[in-house]
């Protein structure tokens, strides 16, 4: 009892400290100008000034910024840090659906933090050993869409713009096939609506992240509404879903996301309706289109700037006995490029969360309940103290702030594998989880669709390098585009594709 009293007294004597606000914030803008000019330098200065945790303001939001090992603490503490509410700040899908579609459907019914059917289906069926069910659809879908969208004669050239329609259509086609099946997945209206729903949601999300909702709402309704595209998705999917619900058809021979979700129960213990399932399809397509498109362009840009990488990748592909999505996915060099891209080509700030209770950090500082938190992921991934093993990898280990496509090629050290990683062949594959790779998150909040997403990315890249010689329009390497430290985009430079003989 004396010992317990001493502990309580000690805790009382050392009250949690308030986390420091960073100076220099402007009315409404907060620290937007500093983040716009040079986010990496600004965040380093913040850490130097305030320590491993500090507060910044962007737009109308105040963020508690976690650095170093505090990021891992945040990602592992799933009961204290809620990622659902945090993500709704940067990508407020719930609010966008309410603004655009509430007059047709009560979208509040779809706000499911703990029983999200898409997440549950992904965790169960999108494992490395189960991806074979999508193999034929991925392969045939990519081949068919390339034949239509990029049908060139040998020596003929075309321009591939990162803001153009070609790559979004390619990815939307594959996503539609995996999520809705071959019967519906080739429907052009569905593919286009899937793509446009994603793009409009991103645009609406940007408005809501910088403007009050009352101000953003009229702009969203008139210029970036998802209503028409969601209508199209429902028009295509619901007749098939109604037949499935009535038992007239089934997807047992070709499992799909919509068939899996339709067979799941909601938080009230009732099966999801066809309409709910179709809306979940639209929401799930966001994750399948936004990040993969960026990863594909980042890698293609590296291949364009370093032609020897494309040559080596072709050689690895030509060694394969059989050109299947799984075989391409297992090419170590390609996997290394994907992981290095996911490690380094990321925004300085990411992993939005919201505290569910007052949180006392290991530093003795406190974050009040209901606060928004964010991590300096790029800083963590380029810190040799935190990334001890990663910093020693590669043919000739390069600094962590430099892109090394070979960094993970020769890594055979599987030490430190955690139970969560038991289904991964290599602890440092492009989809493995661990304290030295935070892009997909950690623990139960890690991205459940990462295995399918990276498989699609690898196969799109493989198809590109086998069909085309790739160069940049500018003929040189341009810098990546940083958007207020919250997003990183490939350079403002188109790619030139030349059909190989």
Secondary structure, 3 states (H helix, E strand, C coil): CHHHHHHHHHHHHCCCEECCECCCCECCCECHHHHHHHHHHHHHHHHHHHCCEEEEEECCEEEEEECCHHHHHHHHCCCCEEHHHHHHHHCCHHHHHHHHHCCCCCHHHHCCCCCCHHHHHHHHHCCHHHHHHHHHHHHHHHHHHHHHHCCCCCCCEEEECCCCCHHHHHHHHHHHHHHHCHHHHCCHHHHHHHHHHHHHHHHHHHHHHHCCHHHHHHHHHHHCCCHHHHHHHHHHHHHHHHHHHCCCCCCCCCCCHHHHHHCCECCCCCECCHHHHHHHHHHHHHHHHHHHHHHHHHHHHHHHHCHHHHHHHHHHHHCCCCCCHHHHHCCHHHHHHHHHHHHHCCCCCEEEEEECCCEECCCCEEECCCCEEEECHHHHHCCCCCCCCHHHCCCCCCCCCCCCCCCCCCCCCCCCCCHHHCCCCCCCCCCCCECCECCCCCHHHCCCCHHHHHHHHHHHHHHHHHHEEEEECCCCCCCCEEECCCEEECCCCCEEEEECC
